[in-house]
Amino acid sequence: MSKGAVLLRMGRMKLTREQYIRYSRQMILPELQGEGQEKIFRAKVLLVGLGGLGSPQALYLAAAGVGTLGLLDGDRVDLTNLQRQVVHSTDDLGAPKVLSAEARIRAINPDVEVRTYQERLTSENAIRIISEYDIIVDCTDNFPARYLMNDACVFLEKPLVHGAIYRFEGQATVFYPAREGPCYRCLFPVPPAPGMVPSCAESGVLGVLPGVMGTIQATEVTKLILGEGKPLIGRLLFCDLLSTHFQELVIRKDPKCPVCGEEPSIRELIDYEEFCGLRAQERQGAVDRPDLPYGLRVVDLHRKMRVEEPMLFLDVREEWERSLYDGMDGIHIPFSRLHAEWQSLLPHKEQEIVVCCLFGWRSREAARLLSGKGFENVVNLEGGLEEWTLYQEESSPKK
């Protein structure tokens, strides 16, 4: 801002002429005006996750002038992120997501104070971090983090703006028991079994879907800041982009909820990975579970191939994916056709079958399908052909 910038009085704050021009299009709204802009300036919002949902919110909340934006994410920018995580760019590959997003926010609006947390939200740090903010936004994709955020927000009486996406569908709501609304546990008292709900890497996601749902979440954040409109408290909004159909479901506060109910039994943060069954899964191990196929690491595959152990490769990539990486010599049946064509593999039932795909997710489901059909010697290539290709490149002699 120039030294000669004129300061304009706005409630208890002073606004430079440049700021007045920057926010003028929203300040002329009768529901906002100077008082509303002052509320936005004073707001402190924490975005937990800077992926598909967090990206549009970081951009729009920063552009609106939210005074303090907290960015919490322990991941780094990956090439597969860029199809939907618009706050990051190709130049950011390998960089921490919080730093990539921070740079973009500062480029959009230098007025915003950015606080970065390059870490995971845990039971040890959640209360300390969340207590510093007015509104918490769930932009995550895993159940332990969702239950953790929910419980911390209930204890601290903070609103939690929730969003979730799957393929072409999304949902959004506001959990706010302090305003007589339900919490996440009222809607989902028990977490799904590990592996039952596929991630974006497993099932895919339309790139614009998190943009739509993230923008809806940012709208809910803005309404909560301003105290205007009707937030999605007690209402769950569904969106199906394939049919462009929106549907609303009423959700009510559960008087028997163990966290926000009349007689809560949970009064402090717990081990959420244990609660969601992930610890038990680690203890038991995938090898011992009949519903999960054995996972073969690329380094072990390399060893097997070096000593020429007999095995049959089953490539379950779709046709369009086969040009991305070279496959193994073997059989190709796209995963979309495997349910109908698995019997063609019966002549190879006694062989060791190594199932592979691009990233190792659909091949795991394919191996599980075959295990259920009586194939006792089927394994999944963990990390898929992408990890195998990278391993081959790294282990090749350098010229």
TIVO-876238 format. One line per field, with one value per residue (C-alpha): x, y, z; residue number from 1. Coordinates in nm, 2 decimals. Example, Ala and Ser with C-alpha at 12.3 -4.5 7.8 and 13.67 -1.06 7.14 Angstrom:
<pts>
x: [1.23_1.37]
y: [-0.45_-0.11]
z: [0.78_0.71]
seq: [1_2]
</pts>
This chain:
<pts>
x: [0.00_0.13_0.23_-0.02_-0.31_-0.62_-0.76_-1.14_-1.33_-1.52_-1.68_-1.39_-1.14_-0.97_-0.97_-0.72_-0.86_-0.70_-0.88_-1.21_-1.18_-1.07_-1.37_-1.62_-1.82_-1.91_-1.94_-2.22_-2.44_-2.70_-2.63_-2.26_-2.15_-1.88_-1.99_-1.99_-1.65_-1.51_-1.64_-1.46_-1.14_-1.16_-1.25_-1.01_-1.07_-0.88_-0.87_-0.78_-0.66_-0.54_-0.66_-0.96_-1.20_-0.94_-0.81_-1.11_-1.18_-0.83_-0.86_-1.21_-1.18_-0.85_-1.00_-1.29_-1.04_-1.07_-0.83_-0.65_-0.64_-0.49_-0.36_-0.31_-0.18_0.12_0.13_0.33_0.21_0.19_0.12_-0.21_-0.33_-0.33_-0.64_-0.85_-0.64_-0.63_-0.44_-0.13_0.06_0.31_0.59_0.49_0.55_0.72_0.66_0.46_0.10_0.08_0.37_0.23_-0.11_0.04_0.23_-0.09_-0.29_-0.03_-0.03_-0.41_-0.44_-0.16_-0.41_-0.45_-0.25_-0.15_-0.06_0.08_0.09_0.28_0.16_-0.13_-0.41_-0.37_-0.52_-0.21_-0.23_-0.60_-0.72_-0.42_-0.46_-0.84_-0.89_-0.72_-0.99_-1.35_-1.45_-1.30_-1.34_-1.32_-1.14_-1.00_-1.07_-1.02_-1.25_-1.00_-0.95_-1.32_-1.41_-1.12_-1.22_-1.58_-1.50_-1.26_-1.51_-1.78_-1.56_-1.45_-1.80_-1.67_-1.87_-1.74_-1.81_-1.80_-1.76_-1.70_-1.67_-1.70_-1.67_-1.95_-2.12_-2.06_-2.21_-2.19_-2.33_-2.24_-2.20_-2.27_-2.41_-2.35_-2.64_-2.86_-2.74_-2.61_-2.25_-2.07_-2.13_-2.51_-2.50_-2.24_-2.23_-2.00_-1.72_-1.72_-1.48_-1.13_-1.13_-1.50_-1.51_-1.27_-1.06_-1.03_-0.72_-0.93_-1.26_-1.17_-1.32_-1.45_-1.21_-1.47_-1.67_-1.45_-1.46_-1.84_-1.85_-1.55_-1.72_-2.04_-1.83_-1.67_-2.02_-2.12_-1.81_-1.90_-2.26_-2.13_-1.89_-2.16_-2.44_-2.66_-2.87_-2.95_-2.64_-2.66_-2.70_-2.91_-2.93_-2.71_-2.69_-2.62_-2.50_-2.49_-2.31_-2.39_-2.76_-2.70_-2.93_-2.93_-3.11_-3.14_-3.17_-3.27_-3.04_-3.12_-2.92_-2.91_-2.99_-2.79_-2.48_-2.17_-2.01_-2.29_-2.58_-2.76_-2.53_-2.20_-1.96_-1.67_-1.53_-1.17_-1.00_-0.93_-0.72_-0.92_-0.72_-0.81_-1.17_-1.19_-1.03_-0.70_-0.49_-0.65_-0.59_-0.22_-0.20_-0.38_-0.21_-0.34_-0.18_-0.40_-0.73_-0.93_-1.10_-0.77_-0.52_-0.15_0.03_0.35_0.60_0.78_1.12_1.00_0.86_1.20_1.36_1.11_1.17_1.55_1.54_1.27_1.00_0.70_0.41_0.13_0.06_-0.30_-0.33_-0.67_-0.61_-0.87_-0.77_-0.70_-0.46_-0.23_-0.04_0.07_0.31_0.45_0.28_0.40_0.37_0.06_-0.32_-0.52_-0.87_-1.00_-1.14_-1.47_-1.50_-1.35_-1.68_-1.81_-1.49_-1.31_-1.39_-1.14_-0.87_-0.98_-0.71_-0.45_-0.61_-0.31_-0.05_0.06_-0.13_0.01_-0.26_-0.15_-0.31_-0.19_-0.17_-0.25_-0.60_-0.83_-0.59_-0.64_-1.02_-0.96_-0.74_-1.00_-1.26_-1.05_-0.98_-1.35_-1.39_-1.15_-0.81_-0.58_-0.25_-0.34_-0.14_-0.17_0.12_0.13_0.18_0.09_0.28_0.36_0.56_0.71_0.82_0.98_1.16_1.30_1.42_1.58_1.75_1.88_2.26_2.32_2.50]
y: [0.00_0.35_0.57_0.83_0.59_0.76_0.60_0.57_0.52_0.19_0.12_0.09_0.01_0.23_0.12_0.24_0.36_0.05_-0.18_0.00_-0.05_-0.42_-0.51_-0.26_-0.52_-0.71_-0.41_-0.27_-0.57_-0.46_-0.77_-0.69_-0.32_-0.18_-0.37_-0.70_-0.64_-0.56_-0.90_-1.07_-0.88_-1.00_-1.36_-1.64_-1.96_-2.28_-2.50_-2.86_-3.01_-2.83_-3.08_-3.05_-2.90_-2.68_-2.53_-2.32_-2.21_-2.09_-1.88_-1.74_-1.67_-1.50_-1.29_-1.19_-1.05_-1.31_-1.16_-1.48_-1.81_-2.11_-2.38_-2.73_-3.01_-3.25_-3.35_-3.23_-3.14_-3.44_-3.44_-3.63_-3.34_-3.08_-3.20_-3.06_-2.89_-2.55_-2.36_-2.55_-2.54_-2.75_-2.54_-2.65_-3.02_-3.17_-2.86_-2.87_-2.79_-2.53_-2.34_-2.36_-2.24_-1.97_-1.82_-1.82_-1.65_-1.38_-1.32_-1.29_-1.07_-0.94_-0.82_-1.18_-1.32_-1.68_-1.93_-2.26_-2.60_-2.85_-3.15_-3.38_-3.29_-3.52_-3.57_-3.40_-3.08_-3.04_-2.84_-2.61_-2.53_-2.52_-2.30_-2.02_-2.00_-1.90_-2.15_-2.48_-2.63_-3.00_-3.05_-3.39_-3.73_-3.97_-4.07_-4.04_-3.67_-3.61_-3.76_-3.58_-3.24_-3.30_-3.39_-3.10_-2.85_-2.98_-2.94_-2.59_-2.49_-2.41_-2.45_-2.72_-2.67_-3.02_-3.13_-3.47_-3.59_-3.92_-3.96_-3.72_-3.67_-3.44_-3.34_-3.04_-2.93_-2.73_-2.92_-2.68_-2.83_-2.50_-2.36_-2.67_-2.84_-3.20_-3.30_-3.55_-3.83_-3.77_-3.84_-4.11_-4.27_-4.56_-4.53_-4.76_-5.06_-4.98_-5.00_-4.99_-4.63_-4.58_-4.27_-4.05_-4.25_-4.57_-4.45_-4.14_-3.79_-3.54_-3.24_-2.97_-3.15_-3.04_-2.69_-2.69_-2.84_-2.63_-2.32_-2.42_-2.47_-2.12_-1.98_-2.14_-2.00_-1.65_-1.67_-1.78_-1.49_-1.24_-1.39_-1.36_-1.61_-1.97_-2.18_-2.56_-2.63_-2.94_-2.98_-3.21_-3.09_-3.36_-3.28_-3.51_-3.34_-3.61_-3.52_-3.16_-3.25_-3.11_-3.27_-3.17_-3.40_-3.29_-3.42_-3.38_-3.36_-3.70_-3.67_-3.99_-3.88_-3.97_-3.63_-3.37_-3.55_-3.49_-3.73_-3.74_-4.03_-3.89_-3.58_-3.58_-3.66_-4.03_-4.24_-4.19_-4.44_-4.70_-4.58_-4.61_-4.96_-4.87_-4.98_-5.32_-5.35_-5.27_-5.53_-5.80_-5.73_-5.76_-6.11_-6.25_-6.11_-6.33_-6.03_-5.86_-6.00_-6.02_-5.70_-5.74_-5.46_-5.35_-5.44_-5.79_-5.82_-5.72_-5.99_-6.25_-6.15_-6.16_-6.53_-6.60_-6.72_-6.83_-6.59_-6.46_-6.09_-5.97_-5.61_-5.46_-5.11_-4.97_-4.94_-4.56_-4.61_-4.86_-4.60_-4.43_-4.70_-5.02_-5.32_-5.67_-5.96_-6.14_-6.11_-5.79_-5.77_-5.42_-5.40_-5.28_-5.62_-5.84_-5.92_-6.06_-6.22_-6.36_-6.72_-6.69_-6.70_-7.05_-7.23_-7.03_-7.09_-7.28_-7.02_-6.72_-6.43_-6.08_-5.82_-5.47_-5.14_-4.78_-4.70_-5.03_-4.95_-5.12_-5.41_-5.46_-5.48_-5.71_-5.94_-5.94_-6.04_-6.33_-6.44_-6.46_-6.68_-6.94_-6.81_-6.89_-6.76_-6.41_-6.10_-5.73_-5.51_-5.23_-4.89_-5.02_-4.97_-4.61_-4.71_-5.00_-4.77_-4.52_-4.81_-4.93_-4.58_-4.53_-4.87_-4.85_-4.78_-4.41_-4.32]
z: [0.00_-0.08_0.21_0.09_0.11_0.26_0.57_0.57_0.90_0.91_1.25_1.49_1.21_0.95_0.59_0.33_0.00_-0.17_0.08_0.03_-0.35_-0.31_-0.10_-0.25_-0.44_-0.13_0.10_-0.11_-0.01_0.25_0.45_0.47_0.44_0.66_0.98_0.80_0.64_0.98_1.11_0.82_0.90_1.26_1.19_1.25_1.04_1.05_0.74_0.83_0.50_0.18_-0.08_-0.30_-0.05_0.12_-0.20_-0.31_0.04_0.09_-0.22_-0.16_0.21_0.15_-0.13_0.10_0.35_0.64_0.89_1.00_0.81_0.97_0.73_0.87_0.65_0.68_0.31_0.01_-0.33_-0.57_-0.94_-0.89_-0.67_-0.94_-1.12_-0.84_-0.58_-0.74_-0.47_-0.58_-0.91_-1.11_-0.97_-0.62_-0.68_-0.37_-0.16_0.17_0.09_0.37_0.22_-0.14_-0.02_0.19_-0.11_-0.32_-0.05_0.00_-0.37_-0.37_-0.06_0.15_0.42_0.54_0.83_0.75_1.01_0.89_1.06_0.87_1.07_1.13_1.37_1.67_2.01_2.15_1.95_1.86_2.16_2.15_1.78_1.75_2.05_1.86_1.59_1.56_1.29_1.20_0.85_0.79_0.45_0.53_0.38_0.68_0.96_1.26_1.18_1.14_1.48_1.64_1.50_1.60_1.96_2.00_1.85_2.08_2.39_2.28_2.15_1.81_1.48_1.25_0.88_0.73_0.37_0.20_-0.16_-0.35_-0.73_-0.85_-0.52_-0.23_0.10_0.33_0.67_0.98_1.31_1.60_1.92_2.10_1.89_1.94_1.63_1.60_1.59_1.36_1.60_1.59_1.22_1.22_1.57_1.46_1.20_0.90_0.91_0.77_0.39_0.35_0.22_-0.07_-0.10_-0.41_-0.51_-0.51_-0.65_-0.85_-0.82_-1.07_-1.04_-1.02_-0.74_-0.45_-0.61_-0.58_-0.23_-0.11_-0.23_-0.04_0.27_0.22_0.19_0.52_0.69_0.56_0.69_1.03_1.04_0.94_1.14_0.83_0.64_0.75_0.80_0.73_1.10_1.13_0.75_0.54_0.18_-0.09_-0.44_-0.74_-1.03_-1.28_-1.25_-1.12_-0.83_-0.48_-0.19_0.17_0.47_0.82_1.09_1.45_1.77_1.94_2.31_2.37_2.18_2.38_2.32_2.28_2.44_2.77_2.95_2.76_2.83_2.63_2.80_2.66_2.33_2.27_2.04_1.72_1.51_1.77_1.77_1.39_1.39_1.24_1.53_1.53_1.16_1.21_1.49_1.30_0.97_0.62_0.58_0.86_0.74_0.51_0.34_0.24_-0.01_0.07_-0.04_-0.24_-0.22_-0.53_-0.37_-0.31_-0.66_-0.79_-0.58_-0.71_-1.07_-1.03_-0.91_-1.18_-0.94_-1.14_-1.13_-1.35_-1.38_-1.40_-1.52_-1.42_-1.56_-1.79_-2.16_-2.14_-1.85_-2.03_-2.21_-1.89_-1.78_-1.93_-1.79_-1.72_-1.95_-1.85_-1.87_-1.91_-1.78_-1.69_-1.34_-1.48_-1.65_-1.39_-1.22_-1.54_-1.67_-1.36_-1.47_-1.76_-1.49_-1.36_-1.57_-1.37_-1.03_-0.89_-1.00_-0.80_-0.95_-0.90_-0.96_-1.06_-1.16_-1.17_-0.80_-0.63_-0.51_-0.76_-0.79_-0.42_-0.48_-0.77_-0.56_-0.29_-0.55_-0.67_-0.31_-0.26_-0.56_-0.42_-0.56_-0.27_-0.42_-0.53_-0.42_-0.48_-0.60_-0.34_-0.49_-0.84_-1.16_-1.07_-0.77_-0.96_-1.24_-1.00_-0.82_-1.15_-1.24_-0.90_-0.90_-1.26_-1.30_-1.35_-1.67]
seq: [1_2_3_4_5_6_7_8_9_10_11_12_13_14_15_16_17_18_19_20_21_22_23_24_25_26_27_28_29_30_31_32_33_34_35_36_37_38_39_40_41_42_43_44_45_46_47_48_49_50_51_52_53_54_55_56_57_58_59_60_61_62_63_64_65_66_67_68_69_70_71_72_73_74_75_76_77_78_79_80_81_82_83_84_85_86_87_88_89_90_91_92_93_94_95_96_97_98_99_100_101_102_103_104_105_106_107_108_109_110_111_112_113_114_115_116_117_118_119_120_121_122_123_124_125_126_127_128_129_130_131_132_133_134_135_136_137_138_139_140_141_142_143_144_145_146_147_148_149_150_151_152_153_154_155_156_157_158_159_160_161_162_163_164_165_166_167_168_169_170_171_172_173_174_175_176_177_178_179_180_181_182_183_184_185_186_187_188_189_190_191_192_193_194_195_196_197_198_199_200_201_202_203_204_205_206_207_208_209_210_211_212_213_214_215_216_217_218_219_220_221_222_223_224_225_226_227_228_229_230_231_232_233_234_235_236_237_238_239_240_241_242_243_244_245_246_247_248_249_250_251_252_253_254_255_256_257_258_259_260_261_262_263_264_265_266_267_268_269_270_271_272_273_274_275_276_277_278_279_280_281_282_283_284_285_286_287_288_289_290_291_292_293_294_295_296_297_298_299_300_301_302_303_304_305_306_307_308_309_310_311_312_313_314_315_316_317_318_319_320_321_322_323_324_325_326_327_328_329_330_331_332_333_334_335_336_337_338_339_340_341_342_343_344_345_346_347_348_349_350_351_352_353_354_355_356_357_358_359_360_361_362_363_364_365_366_367_368_369_370_371_372_373_374_375_376_377_378_379_380_381_382_383_384_385_386_387_388_389_390_391_392_393_394_395_396_397_398_399]
</pts>
